[in-house]
Amino acid sequence: SQVLDTRDVQVFKVTVNGQDAQFAFGEKHSFKGTPLEITFPNELRRGQEAIVEISFESSPQSSALQWFTPEQTSGKKHPFLFSQCQVESI
């Protein structure tokens, strides 16, 4: 499984390597947000890559997510979503 931090987003669907994956939100933390735990549909071997796709909707309160308008990107055609969050070691 994989745990990601979220803040004020709605998650609709998660896939891992093209297969539907189960997911659940944990207890909300005041400054970290809410953990999103993704359960992989198949066991992964050590060193095996996984493509995780998350269908979600952000909101203006989603402080960890920021957008560039199309005009702010090099191609000037599409908006760009980015996060300035860092991986946290436990």
VEXMARBA-761034 format. One line per 10 residues: number of its first residue (from 1); for each residue x, y, z of N, C-alpha, C. Coordinates in Angstrom, 3 decimals. Example, Ala and Ser with C-alpha at 12.3 -4.5 7.8 and 13.67 -1.06 7.14 Angstrom:
2
1	13.190,-5.690,7.800,12.300,-4.500,7.800,13.200,-3.300,7.800 ~ 12.850,-2.250,7.080,13.670,-1.060,7.140,12.900,0.030,7.870
//
This chain:
90
1	0.832,-1.185,0.000,0.000,0.000,0.000,0.880,1.253,0.000 ~ 0.280,2.376,-0.295,0.970,3.667,-0.345,0.117,4.688,0.391 ~ 0.745,5.552,1.197,0.014,6.591,1.911,0.499,7.946,1.401 ~ -0.446,8.801,1.014,-0.158,10.148,0.536,-0.882,11.156,1.416 ~ -0.320,12.339,1.552,-1.012,13.415,2.259,-1.960,14.113,1.296 ~ -3.126,14.495,1.785,-4.072,15.281,0.996,-4.598,16.414,1.860 ~ -5.097,17.445,1.224,-5.737,18.528,1.954,-6.839,19.109,1.074 ~ -8.064,18.960,1.539,-9.222,19.561,0.865,-9.327,19.175,-0.605 ~ -9.193,17.877,-0.875,-9.449,17.366,-2.220,-10.467,16.241,-2.121 ~ -11.207,16.025,-3.196,-12.117,14.894,-3.303,-11.464,13.888,-4.237
11	-11.381,12.635,-3.813,-10.821,11.585,-4.647,-11.978,10.707,-5.118 ~ -12.032,10.493,-6.432,-13.122,9.721,-7.015,-12.698,8.297,-7.390 ~ -11.455,8.145,-7.858,-11.009,6.842,-8.339,-9.489,6.789,-8.284 ~ -8.957,5.593,-8.004,-7.519,5.363,-8.014,-7.263,4.085,-8.799 ~ -6.287,4.140,-9.710,-5.855,2.933,-10.408,-4.358,2.762,-10.222 ~ -3.931,1.507,-10.212,-2.513,1.166,-10.145,-2.230,0.234,-11.322 ~ -1.341,0.666,-12.199,-1.037,-0.085,-13.419,-2.307,-0.438,-14.188 ~ -3.232,0.517,-14.234,-4.458,0.354,-15.015,-5.572,-0.417,-14.330 ~ -5.341,-0.929,-13.134,-6.373,-1.680,-12.417,-6.922,-0.847,-11.263 ~ -8.233,-0.953,-11.034,-8.843,-0.228,-9.921,-8.190,-0.621,-8.602
21	-7.938,0.383,-7.778,-7.346,0.155,-6.463,-8.291,0.694,-5.400 ~ -8.322,0.041,-4.260,-9.127,0.537,-3.150,-8.351,1.635,-2.445 ~ -9.093,2.602,-1.893,-8.459,3.701,-1.169,-9.366,4.139,-0.035 ~ -8.748,4.731,0.976,-9.507,5.219,2.133,-8.760,6.393,2.740 ~ -9.515,7.295,3.340,-8.925,8.430,4.037,-8.771,8.100,5.516 ~ -7.654,8.542,6.081,-7.419,8.367,7.513,-7.918,9.575,8.276 ~ -7.486,9.678,9.520,-7.903,10.769,10.393,-7.242,12.076,9.965 ~ -8.030,13.139,9.921,-7.528,14.449,9.499,-6.623,15.049,10.569 ~ -5.467,15.588,10.128,-4.531,16.290,11.007,-4.629,17.781,10.725 ~ -4.499,18.593,11.760,-4.686,20.034,11.594,-3.695,20.662,10.627
31	-2.430,20.245,10.628,-1.452,20.884,9.748,-0.977,19.992,8.611 ~ -1.152,18.679,8.711,-0.706,17.772,7.653,-1.791,17.494,6.617 ~ -3.039,17.684,6.969,-4.127,17.307,6.076,-4.629,15.923,6.421 ~ -5.104,15.205,5.417,-5.697,13.893,5.625,-4.925,12.837,4.849 ~ -4.484,11.751,5.494,-3.773,10.715,4.761,-4.719,9.940,3.840 ~ -4.232,9.654,2.642,-4.961,8.844,1.673,-4.190,7.544,1.525 ~ -4.780,6.435,1.963,-4.115,5.135,1.866,-4.638,4.390,0.649 ~ -3.721,4.040,-0.228,-4.055,3.316,-1.457,-3.593,1.874,-1.289 ~ -4.510,0.927,-1.498,-4.186,-0.496,-1.444,-3.996,-0.990,-2.862 ~ -2.791,-1.466,-3.175,-2.502,-1.931,-4.530,-3.293,-3.200,-4.826
41	-3.841,-3.326,-6.057,-4.651,-4.503,-6.390,-3.820,-5.779,-6.521 ~ -2.524,-5.648,-6.794,-1.628,-6.801,-6.908,-0.355,-6.524,-6.128 ~ 0.274,-7.591,-5.659,1.543,-7.473,-4.953,2.630,-7.032,-5.934 ~ 3.459,-6.088,-5.518,4.562,-5.636,-6.361,5.853,-6.314,-5.923 ~ 6.682,-6.638,-6.910,8.002,-7.192,-6.616,8.965,-6.051,-6.319 ~ 9.996,-6.320,-5.574,11.011,-5.314,-5.269,11.581,-4.762,-6.574 ~ 11.590,-3.434,-6.703,12.111,-2.781,-7.898,11.105,-2.626,-9.018 ~ 9.930,-3.222,-8.876,8.900,-3.097,-9.914,8.284,-1.711,-9.855 ~ 8.103,-1.099,-11.005,7.479,0.221,-11.062,5.966,0.092,-11.061 ~ 5.309,1.122,-10.521,3.853,1.170,-10.512,3.423,2.549,-10.981
51	2.436,2.577,-11.849,1.842,3.837,-12.284,0.541,4.010,-11.508 ~ 0.511,5.028,-10.647,-0.660,5.309,-9.824,-1.359,6.531,-10.408 ~ -2.628,6.361,-10.772,-3.429,7.466,-11.303,-4.561,7.754,-10.332 ~ -4.722,9.039,-9.993,-5.745,9.444,-9.030,-6.663,10.454,-9.703 ~ -7.945,10.125,-9.749,-8.957,11.043,-10.270,-9.470,11.853,-9.088 ~ -9.240,13.177,-9.118,-9.574,13.996,-7.959,-10.071,15.362,-8.392 ~ -10.627,16.070,-7.437,-11.062,17.453,-7.643,-10.493,18.289,-6.511 ~ -9.816,19.358,-6.871,-9.258,20.245,-5.852,-10.252,21.375,-5.570 ~ -9.889,22.204,-4.600,-10.727,23.343,-4.257,-9.812,24.522,-3.926 ~ -10.351,25.715,-3.835,-9.508,26.859,-3.453,-8.832,26.678,-2.094
61	-9.386,25.821,-1.232,-8.797,25.573,0.079,-7.646,24.573,0.011 ~ -7.408,23.959,-1.141,-6.333,22.969,-1.311,-4.989,23.682,-1.329 ~ -4.509,24.031,-0.150,-3.335,24.895,-0.041,-2.054,24.262,-0.566 ~ -1.975,22.942,-0.639,-0.758,22.289,-1.117,-0.670,22.258,-2.637 ~ -1.775,22.571,-3.320,-1.802,22.537,-4.777,-1.868,23.944,-5.338 ~ -1.106,24.171,-6.386,-1.116,25.473,-7.044,-1.176,25.274,-8.545 ~ -1.692,26.267,-9.243,-1.870,26.168,-10.693,-1.136,27.295,-11.407 ~ -0.565,26.952,-12.561,-0.132,27.952,-13.530,-1.215,28.007,-14.598 ~ -1.575,29.184,-15.031,-2.506,29.315,-16.150,-1.767,28.911,-17.426 ~ -2.478,28.620,-18.515,-1.794,28.265,-19.762,-0.760,29.319,-20.176
71	-1.072,30.587,-19.952,-0.172,31.673,-20.348,1.143,31.644,-19.562 ~ 1.133,31.040,-18.371,2.334,30.985,-17.538,3.238,29.798,-17.861 ~ 2.808,28.904,-18.759,3.599,27.722,-19.098,4.390,27.956,-20.373 ~ 5.383,27.115,-20.614,6.219,27.295,-21.805,5.443,27.033,-23.090 ~ 4.502,26.076,-23.082,3.730,25.778,-24.294,2.532,26.688,-24.503 ~ 2.122,27.396,-23.444,1.011,28.351,-23.487,-0.329,27.736,-23.908 ~ -0.464,26.378,-23.794,-1.705,25.728,-24.237,-2.530,25.131,-23.100 ~ -1.849,24.626,-22.062,-2.550,23.907,-21.002,-2.157,24.461,-19.630 ~ -3.084,24.427,-18.659,-2.712,24.809,-17.287,-1.784,23.742,-16.706 ~ -1.086,24.080,-15.641,-0.122,23.172,-15.028,-0.360,23.140,-13.525
81	-0.576,21.941,-12.983,-0.789,21.741,-11.550,0.525,21.303,-10.917 ~ 0.890,21.906,-9.777,2.098,21.480,-9.084,1.913,21.574,-7.582 ~ 2.795,20.900,-6.880,2.780,20.864,-5.426,4.174,21.179,-4.924 ~ 4.261,21.916,-3.851,5.560,22.211,-3.245,5.780,21.357,-1.994 ~ 4.990,20.308,-1.867,5.124,19.445,-0.690,6.358,18.564,-0.831 ~ 6.817,18.062,0.310,7.988,17.198,0.340,7.621,15.878,0.971 ~ 8.389,14.848,0.628,8.208,13.545,1.240,8.628,13.644,2.701 ~ 7.832,13.048,3.559,8.143,13.079,4.982,8.680,11.726,5.421 ~ 9.817,11.704,6.059,10.379,10.461,6.587,9.760,10.165,7.939 ~ 9.452,8.901,8.148,8.860,8.495,9.433,9.835,7.648,10.185
//
